[in-house]
Amino acid sequence: MDKLELTFQVEKDTKNTRRYQEEAGDGPPIIGTLYVQQWALRKLTGGDLPDRLRVTVTVDERET
């Protein structure tokens, strides 16, 4: 497995963030709750706050 693709549904808005909950999969949640700054979401969408997000998780193979 070289990546995980997870889908999140909006759960709640706070003053400056939007809280998303991971949608159920075959097992326990991998991330669970995800908080994203509203300004960043607006920058990505041109002003809207999306109800769903897709997050891709990969491993950085570079040496640290």
Secondary structure, DSSP 8 states (H G I E B T S, - for coil): ---EEEEEEEEEE-SSEEEEEE---SSS-SS-EEEEEHHHHHHHHTS---SEEEEEE----S--
